[in-house]
Amino acid sequence: MHNGAGSNVATSARMASNGNHAMKSMTGYGAANGQAGKIGLSVEIRSVNQRHREIKISAPREYNAWETELRTLVAGSVARGRVEVSVGRTAGIRAEQIGVQHDLAAAYVKALKDLKRTYGLKGELDISLFQGRGEIFQSRGKGPDPEVEIKAVKRILKKALAAHSAERTREGANLERDISKRIAKLRTLVALLKKTTAGAAGDMRERLETRVRSLIGDTRVEDARLIQETALLAERADVTEELVRLDSHLDGLGQVVRLQEPAGKRFEFLLQEVAREFNTIASKSGNVKVTGLIVDAKSEVEKLREQIQNVE
């Protein structure tokens, strides 16, 4: 049970202003750089809102064998949304690392001279004759070791994920403040609905009885039957149960805001139930004031629904 709209608004305001912002946005960016020996590595993470989780990793083919492990690291940090991870790798080869296979080069030159002499071919031998002969030139440096590099990649990915999480938490704090204010507004509207509909069933019963008697005129109708029928109609128009359920759903929304875990899907479900109760009240009541309050409430619900699209 609630003590009134004032205490509910104060509760929501405290929720919005506290320093514990558990809510996270699905939209965010994070990046980090590092080294693996002489290899430069970089990781960039971008995410946008999406109902389910989708992880796309773009990395050099040297790391294909570890894509599942990289994906697992990302999944441990992101529960929902489309996430794109880009891994960059830069490596240069120094001139002194290139060696020449002189014996093989000499064999090529001798063979070409023999061909020239035997068949009377014209032309001079030059370096262009070795184009495409990759076996003559070999790297003396040690080749890349993906197993060593992937350890650095994972370390850098974790840093990028931390930056990505911090960005999403910052945006989540903004979402939380706005959402909490709108929940408080809905509580105020529900309190006004309670006040407006208080005694409405009894008033409706009296109006129905008066209307029926004016229509039937002198026709004799059993009073008990008339009272029973009008009471049934008035009962069908009663919105007490809907208002009680609204209180419960709004309490649930307030609790979800404070959850230390992804809350988007749970929030969507509760918001759907809130909208259902307001629609039922609108269909039951013919009161102009009630209709105006419902219009305001449904507007807040739609704004909340838009915000929730970005909540993890």
N, C-alpha and C positions, 0 to 999 in steps of 0.2 A: 504494500500500500504506500501511497505518496502523501507527503504532508502539504503539497501544493507546488505550483509552478515555480515559485521563487527558489525553493531549495533545490529543485531539479536543475534550474538554470545555473545556480551556483556550483552544483556538482560538475556539470558539463564544462563550466568555465575553468574549474580547477584542473579537469582532465586536459584541457587545451593548453594550460599554462605550465604544467609540470615539466620537469626536465627529462622525463623518461619517454622518449619518442620511439616506441617499438615499431610503429608503422613505417613501411618502406614503399617507395615508388617503384614501379617497374621500369621507369625511364632513367637512364644514367650512363655515365662514361667513366672509364678508368684506364690509366696507362702506366707503364713502368719500363725501364731499360736496364740492361746489364751486360756482362761479358762472360764468355766461356773461353778462356785463353785469349787468342787474338780474334775470336769471333764476336762480333757485336750482335746483341739480341734485343728485341723490343716486342712488347705485347700491348695491344689496344683492345679494349672491350667497349662495345656499344650495345645498349638494350632499349627496346621499346615495348609498349604494352601489347599483350596478346593473352587470350583466355588461357591457353595452355603453354607449357614450357617447350621452347624449341631452341636448341643450341647448334650454332654453325661455327665450325672451326676452320680457318684458312691458315695453313702452315706449310713450310717447305717440305718437300717429299722425304727429306732425311728423317723427319719425325713421324711419318705415317704409322709406324709400328706402335707409337705411344698415344695415338689419338684418343683411344678409349680412356686412358688414364687422365689426359688433359680434360676430356669431357666430364669425367667424374669429379674433378676438382671444381669445375664451373658449376655443376649441378649441386654441389655441396654449399654453394653460396647463393644460388638463385633458384627460387621455387616456381616462379611464373614469369612469362614474357618471352619475347624473341631476343636471343642474345647472340651477337656476332663477335667472335674472337679472332683477331688477326695477329699472327706471330711473324715477325720480321727477322731476317738473318743477313748479316753483311760480313763478307770475308774477302780479303785481298791476298794475292800471291806475289811475293817479292821476286825481283828479277834473279837474285842469286839462288832462288830455289829451283830454277829451271836448268836441267843438265842436257848435254848433247851426247848421243850415242855415236862417237866418232867412227868406230869400226864399221857400224852399219851405214853411216853416211859415206865412208870411203868405198864400201862395196857398191852402193848405188852409183857413185861417180864412175867407178871402173866399168860397171855394166853399161852405163850410158855411153862411155867412150868407145867400148867395143862395138856397140850398135852403130855409132857414128862412122867408125872406121870400116866396118864390114859392109855397110850398105851405102857408103858415100854420102851420108846425111850432112846437111849444112847447118850452121847455127852454132852459137856459143853456149857452153854450160854455165848456168848462173843459179842463184839461190831460188829462183822461181820453180826450178825443177823439184824442189823439196816441199812445195805446197801440198798439203793433204797427207803428208807422210808423218803422221802424229807419233809413230813409233820411234822416230829419230830424236824427238824432244820429250824428255821425261822430267817430272817434278821430283826434286830431291827432298822437299819438305815432307813432314809427316802428314798424312791425309787426315781429314776431319774424323772425329770420333763421336758419332751421334749419341752414344750412351753417356758420354761425359757432358755433352751439350744439353741433353734433355733434362739433366738435373738442374742446370742453370735456368732452363726454360720454365720448369715447374716453380722454381723459386721466384722468378720474375712474374709469372702468372699469378702467384699468390699475392704479390704486392699490388698488381693491377686490380685483382679482385677486391682487395682491401680498399683501394681508392674508389672503385666502382660502388662498393657497399656504402662507403661514407657519403658519396654523392646521392645515392638513392635514399639514405637515411635523412639527409638534409632536406631533400624534396618531400620525403614522407612526413617530416615534422610540419611543413607547410600544409600538406593535405590534412593532417590530423587536426590542426587548429581550425581549418575551414569546416571540416566534417563535424567536429565537436560543436561549433557554433550553430550549425544547421540542425543537429540533433536537439540542441537546446531550444531552437526556434520551434521545432515540431512539438516538444514537450509543452511549450507555451500555448500552441494552437490546440493541443489535446485538452489542456486545462480549460481553455475557453469553450471548447466543444462540450465539456462536462457541465459547465455553468449554463450554457445556452440550452442544453437538452434536459437539464434537471426539471423534473415534473412535466416533461413534454408528453409522456404517455397519458397521464391523467387529464391534461388539457385536451389532448386529441380525443380521448373517450367522450368528454363532455361535448366537444364540438360535433362529433359524429352523432351522438344521441340527439342533439338539438337539430342537426341537419336532417336526420331520418324522420323525426317527428314533424318537421316542417313539410316534408315531402308526402308523408302518408296522411296528413291532415287528421280527419276524424276517424280514420280506419283504426279499428281496435287491434292493438298488438300487445302481446303479453310482455309486461315490463321486464320480467326475468330474462326472457329470450332476447329482447332488445339489448339489455345490459350485457349479456353474455357475448353476443355477436360484436358489439362495439369494443368490448374488452379484448377480444381476440385480435381485431384489427389493430388496436392500439399496441398490443403486445408485439405484433409483427413489426411494428415501426420502432420498437424500443432498441436503442443502440448501446445499452449498458455493457453487454458482453464484448462488443467490438472495442469499446473504449478501454475495457480491462485488458484485452489482448494487446491493444496498442501500447499500453503502459509496459507490458511484459516485453514486447518486441523492441521498444526504445531502450529498455534496460539492457537487453541483449546487445544492441548496437553499441551502447556505451562500454560494455564489457569487451566486445571485440576490438574496439579502438585501443584498449590497453593490453591486448594479448601480446606476449613475447614470441610471436610466431606469425607466419603469413596468414592474413585475415581476409583477403579479398573475396574468396568464394563464399565464406561464411557471411560476410557483410552483404553480398549480393542476395543471398537467400533471405536474410532477415528483412532487407529492404523491399523485396518482393512481397513479403507477408504484410509489411506496413502499408504498402500501396493497396493490397487487397482489402484491408480493413477500412481504409478511407473510402474506397469505391463502394463498399457495402453500406457504409453510413450515408454516403451521398444518395444511394438508391432507395434507402429507407425513409429518409427525412425530406419533407417538403418545405422545411423552414428556410427562409431566404438567408438569414444570418448563418445558419449551418452550411448552406451551399457556398457562401463566401469564404468561410473558414476552410472548407474542403479544397476549394480552388487554390488558396494560399498554401495549404499543406502539400497538395500534389505538385505544386511548383517547386517546393523545397525538396521533395522526394526526387524529382527529375534532376535537380542540380546535384543532389547526392549521388545519383546513379552515374552522372557524368564523371564525378570525382573518383568514384570507386573503380572506373575503368582503368585508372592508373595505379591502383593499390595492389601490391603483390599478394 
